[in-house]
Amino acid sequence: MKTLQKTAGLQDIGQKMSYFLATGNLVSNTGLDLQQATGYTIVAEKLNFYRYLAHFRCIHRGSFFAELKTTTVRKLLPEAWGFLCPVHTPDGSPCGLLNHLSHTCKVITRPCDVSRLPSILATLGVTQTLVPVRGQSTVVVQLDGRIVGYCSSEEAKRVADTLRYYKVTGAHQGAVPLDIELGYVPISQGGQYPGLYIFSTPARMMRPVRYLANGRTDMVGSFEQVYMEIACMDDEIRPGENTHQELAPTSMLSIIANLTPFSDFNQSPRNMYQCQMGKQAMGTPATALKYRTDNKMYHLQTGQTPIVRPALHDKYGIDGFPNGMNAVVAVISYTGYDMEDAMILNKSSHERGFGYGTIYKSEIVDLGDLRVRGEPILHHFGLGADAPRSWREKLDKDGLPCIGVILREGDPMCAYIDDTTGKTSVKKYKGMEEGIVDEVRLLGSDLGDTELQKIHIKFRITRSPIIGDKFSSRHGQKGVCSQKWPSIDMPFSESGIQPDVIINPHAFPSRMTIGMFVESLAGKSGALHGMAQDATPFTFNETFTAADYFGEQLKSAGYNFHGNEPMYSGITGEEFKADIYLGVSFISSSSMVIG
């Protein structure tokens, strides 16, 4: 009896776990002596795929630290290089506390087999007894916090180097797994306790680097990285000193930060800003939209593949989740409607589908809510003889809405007959916007042996760009659509090209987003030559400049080397006195940036 009393409170452990995962809040009588009781989980939102992906790659230091006056916890430490992205962190109070894993960072999820490692250590000179050697300092050798032997500091360095060679080459039939961490701490004055520390447990962060001894890939951890010499570029390698080299300079960036084209040309806060804004755009949250039943889902109807994109865009298959459109962008002060951060949208581009989106909403109707426990089923979906004609225009004979019918606020959404009164009642559509019935699902027993009492209705709400919607490039250049300008009044180039978007020149000097200028050049030349342009950061330098590379492509296509073009006023027909910077940019947060 006492045992039953002790376990009585555990019967709803699944419900409590479900509540914890849904809210991130810990409910405890004692408080568990934790610094915080809330904020332990993040809801993986499907606003777009960038946001969904980032939620699975983020690490939060803890909401407790947001209240501290010190900034020490927000700093990016040397051991975090290559593991946590220095760019992808929000501005404001969570800055530096909410970080994201770099795109090459791997979290070890299972223990490594190190059963043969102690015998290998013994063959390399690690002894079981502490035997001091004259003139040499003896250090400890640990495996997952357990002492496995002792050796001199010089021997520990040699053992660590040998084990690293074994794990990279796969010697001894993989007795030294690639995912183990070899942390050799040398003797220092007042530094970390010296020794050789080997880790094989799960929940460690590892990342790939090139092992210079044989050119193969080695995995290093955050503990050992501090004591290693890892070069970045080829010209930084010092023979005899550097043991490893980065696979690419972009290894330090997260997946989202890597998708910003030419990010090395931009002022750094703009790249941080773009990481946030890319996750706020209306995009493609999933591919199986037809089968999803989310309460609310945003979908960009006119998504395109960007002409200018980094190599990782293709590696990660981002084309399957388009997040914007290619647009002809003119940098010009025109009409005053593009002052400050406003922009002008070509009305004809909008009418051709530029920035069109759809919102899918779900509604569940359960007649079981009307049923009194113990009574038979008294409510049935259907239209009775007393149903007015206006209801029959929207609903079928079975009381369910017709697919494709447009519902406005107050229209009948579904109908049911009450056996008690014999009258037909309806559930009304309460949305402020027009909703198109996209799908009706019948929810019931899998065996089909019970009467239908529950349905799921999916509505499709069209959302075209309107004045006040936010648009953005991939460089943190956010602007509000202030006017949809008629096509006949838009400026045009000598070849008859009219811009889809007009952005004010004052958006650039203070923000220093030179990456957008380069993207505009690259997009223009890519469109003219019919090819995708590589926008991977750190590709160009002072001797091999992006302006010259893409300028030559424009020149070969018969356009101005610098991307400027003479343009004519759509109102007067006169040529502007200054040439206008005209190119193709990807408007990634294209239709209604949420938030």
Buried (B, 14 or more C-beta within 10 A) or exposed (E): EEEEEEEEEEEEEEEEEEBBEEBBBBEEEEEEEEEBBEBBEEEEBBBBBBBBBBBEBBBBBEBBBBEEEEEEEBEBEEBBBBBBBBBBBBEEEBBBBBBBBBBBBBEBEEEBEBEEBBEBBEEBBBBEEEEEEEEEEBBBBBBBEEEBBBBBBBBBBBBBBBBBBBBBEEBBEEBBBBBBBBBBBBBEEEEBEBBBBBBBBEEBBBBBBBBBBEEEEBBBBBBBBEBBEBBBEEEEBEEEEBBBBBBBBBBBBBBBBBBBBBBBBBBEEBBBBBBBBBBBBBBBBBEEBEEBEBEEBBBBBBBBBBBBBBBBBEEBEBBEBBBBBBBBBBBBEBBEBBEEBBBBBBBBBBEEEBBBBBBBBBBEBEBEEEBEEEEEBBBBBBBBEEBEEEBBEBBBEBBBBEEEBEBEEEBBBBBBBBEEEEEBBBBEBEBEEBBBBBBBEEEEEEEEEEEBBBBBBBBBBEBBBEEEBBBBBBBBBBBBBBBBBEBEBBBBBEEEBBBBBBBBEBBBEEBBBBBBBBBBBBBBBBBBEEEBBBBBBEBBEEEEEBBEBBBEBBBEEEBBBBBBBBBBBBEEEEEBEEBBBBBBBBBBBBBBBBE
